[in-house]
Amino acid sequence: MRISKEAEERRNEILDKAEILFFTKGYVRTTVNDILQEIGIAKGTFYYYFKSKEEVMDAVVTRIIDAGVDAAKIIAADPKLSVHEKLLRIIMAQKPDSEGKGRMIEQFHQGENALIHQKSLAETILKLTPVLTEVIEQGIEESLFHCPYPKETMEFLLVASQFLFDEGIFKWQPEEIILKIQSFIYIMETTLGAEKGSFSYVTQMFE
């Protein structure tokens, strides 16, 4: 006998089970029936919450990204933190905070999960840009940065960091990574009009 559950709880249960299947079996090989069998619900119940497997994937990725963005918003709004403290903490908040999340992100790099990977990169850039722009604008007001296009600059920097340093796309040698990190810091400081050496902490992002 099925137990009736609140709508949000049932929706999250579907997402929880689908997330596990996507990252263990692969998004392409996972079917709606797999999700139904895992949870023990009727097809009609599934389609009440989601129109397709693709919509479930969008919701799974969005939930993962939103957790990092929500943490970034809290950090950005903290009046006790300096601009550079905010930037460092926001960067670190995007890193896996658990072994399980780390394994899930590793699955992004599997060829069969390329759709999830692409979705995660785009969502991260779109949702994190406004938060980081707010911090950069604070830095401009405090004369730490001198940049006429804070939002657009952050978009370019995010795209570069999300794409160029993605181990699932590029297989850089250790010495190449070191040079690219140094170059990235130089580009950040130059495009934001920041003092030389002020972004040296960005290396922690790649540890």
MARKOLMAR-283259 format. One record per residue (C-alpha): residue number from 1; y, x, z. Coordinates in steps of 0.02 Angstrom, whole numbers, plus 50000, padded with zeros to 5 digits. Example, Ala and Ser with C-alpha at 12.3 -4.5 7.8 and 13.67 -1.06 7.14 Angstrom:
2
1 49775 50615 50390 $
2 49947 50684 50357 $
END
This chain:
207
1 50000 50000 50000 $
2 50168 50073 49948 $
3 50302 50088 50080 $
4 50473 50022 50032 $
5 50607 50155 50049 $
6 50795 50157 50044 $
7 50862 50189 49868 $
8 50940 50359 49904 $
9 50786 50418 49998 $
10 50672 50365 49855 $
11 50786 50448 49726 $
12 50784 50611 49824 $
13 50596 50601 49841 $
14 50580 50590 49652 $
15 50697 50739 49633 $
16 50603 50840 49765 $
17 50434 50815 49681 $
18 50504 50839 49506 $
19 50590 51001 49558 $
20 50426 51072 49621 $
21 50337 51022 49461 $
22 50474 51090 49348 $
23 50469 51260 49432 $
24 50280 51274 49451 $
25 50212 51188 49297 $
26 50367 51213 49188 $
27 50491 51082 49129 $
28 50416 51066 48954 $
29 50238 51041 49018 $
30 50286 50919 49155 $
31 50274 50736 49105 $
32 50344 50579 49185 $
33 50164 50531 49228 $
34 50145 50696 49323 $
35 50294 50648 49429 $
36 50228 50472 49456 $
37 50058 50536 49512 $
38 50136 50664 49628 $
39 50238 50531 49718 $
40 50123 50381 49697 $
41 50248 50260 49622 $
42 50245 50141 49474 $
43 50328 50185 49309 $
44 50451 50042 49333 $
45 50510 50119 49497 $
46 50541 50285 49411 $
47 50642 50206 49270 $
48 50744 50108 49396 $
49 50819 50274 49453 $
50 50807 50382 49297 $
51 50807 50343 49111 $
52 50706 50497 49061 $
53 50633 50663 49115 $
54 50790 50745 49045 $
55 50898 50644 49164 $
56 50789 50701 49309 $
57 50812 50881 49255 $
58 51001 50858 49251 $
59 50997 50786 49426 $
60 50887 50926 49494 $
61 50998 51063 49424 $
62 51157 50973 49478 $
63 51091 50960 49656 $
64 51056 51146 49665 $
65 51225 51192 49591 $
66 51319 51068 49700 $
67 51251 51148 49859 $
68 51332 51313 49811 $
69 51493 51230 49754 $
70 51507 51127 49914 $
71 51490 51287 50015 $
72 51625 51367 49906 $
73 51744 51222 49937 $
74 51726 51239 50125 $
75 51762 51425 50114 $
76 51912 51400 49999 $
77 51989 51274 50120 $
78 51972 51387 50273 $
79 52150 51439 50322 $
80 52086 51579 50434 $
81 52014 51678 50287 $
82 52113 51795 50175 $
83 52106 51777 49986 $
84 51983 51920 49966 $
85 51875 51859 50110 $
86 51865 51690 50025 $
87 51818 51765 49858 $
88 51682 51874 49935 $
89 51608 51732 50036 $
90 51611 51613 49887 $
91 51520 51743 49782 $
92 51390 51772 49918 $
93 51367 51584 49943 $
94 51302 51571 49764 $
95 51158 51689 49800 $
96 50987 51619 49852 $
97 50990 51579 50038 $
98 50802 51563 50054 $
99 50642 51631 49979 $
100 50603 51460 49906 $
101 50770 51448 49817 $
102 50748 51626 49756 $
103 50580 51581 49678 $
104 50656 51429 49596 $
105 50795 51532 49518 $
106 50664 51655 49455 $
107 50585 51508 49364 $
108 50749 51482 49270 $
109 50707 51644 49179 $
110 50542 51580 49112 $
111 50553 51537 48927 $
112 50480 51365 48956 $
113 50622 51326 49078 $
114 50760 51383 48960 $
115 50838 51209 48959 $
116 50855 51210 49148 $
117 50925 51386 49141 $
118 51057 51340 49012 $
119 51104 51185 49111 $
120 51123 51285 49272 $
121 51238 51414 49191 $
122 51351 51280 49116 $
123 51358 51177 49275 $
124 51399 51329 49381 $
125 51544 51380 49269 $
126 51617 51204 49256 $
127 51606 51163 49441 $
128 51646 51332 49518 $
129 51798 51370 49409 $
130 51917 51245 49495 $
131 51869 51311 49668 $
132 51895 51493 49622 $
133 52056 51450 49529 $
134 52126 51376 49689 $
135 52093 51539 49780 $
136 52167 51643 49639 $
137 52324 51534 49640 $
138 52339 51568 49826 $
139 52328 51753 49785 $
140 52466 51733 49655 $
141 52578 51647 49785 $
142 52546 51793 49904 $
143 52585 51919 49765 $
144 52409 51990 49772 $
145 52381 51940 49591 $
146 52494 51928 49441 $
147 52408 51816 49313 $
148 52488 51684 49200 $
149 52321 51599 49162 $
150 52220 51589 49324 $
151 52102 51448 49270 $
152 52063 51520 49099 $
153 52043 51695 49170 $
154 51916 51632 49298 $
155 51821 51542 49159 $
156 51805 51703 49060 $
157 51755 51803 49214 $
158 51625 51674 49265 $
159 51551 51665 49090 $
160 51541 51855 49084 $
161 51460 51871 49255 $
162 51340 51725 49233 $
163 51283 51782 49061 $
164 51296 51971 49054 $
165 51215 52000 49223 $
166 51077 51873 49199 $
167 50911 51965 49215 $
168 50824 51826 49120 $
169 50929 51864 48966 $
170 50962 52051 48973 $
171 50848 52189 49035 $
172 50974 52324 49080 $
173 50923 52492 49147 $
174 50988 52533 49323 $
175 51117 52657 49256 $
176 51178 52527 49131 $
177 51199 52397 49268 $
178 51304 52518 49372 $
179 51421 52550 49226 $
180 51436 52365 49187 $
181 51476 52324 49368 $
182 51613 52456 49369 $
183 51679 52389 49204 $
184 51675 52211 49269 $
185 51776 52259 49423 $
186 51902 52348 49311 $
187 51917 52193 49200 $
188 51940 52080 49353 $
189 52077 52188 49425 $
190 52163 52206 49257 $
191 52159 52024 49202 $
192 52210 51959 49373 $
193 52345 52091 49394 $
194 52268 52150 49557 $
195 52286 52316 49646 $
196 52162 52447 49589 $
197 52010 52452 49704 $
198 52046 52283 49782 $
199 51888 52207 49706 $
200 51769 52346 49753 $
201 51674 52224 49864 $
202 51610 52135 49708 $
203 51467 52263 49704 $
204 51389 52164 49848 $
205 51363 52022 49726 $
206 51234 52125 49634 $
207 51138 52196 49783 $
END
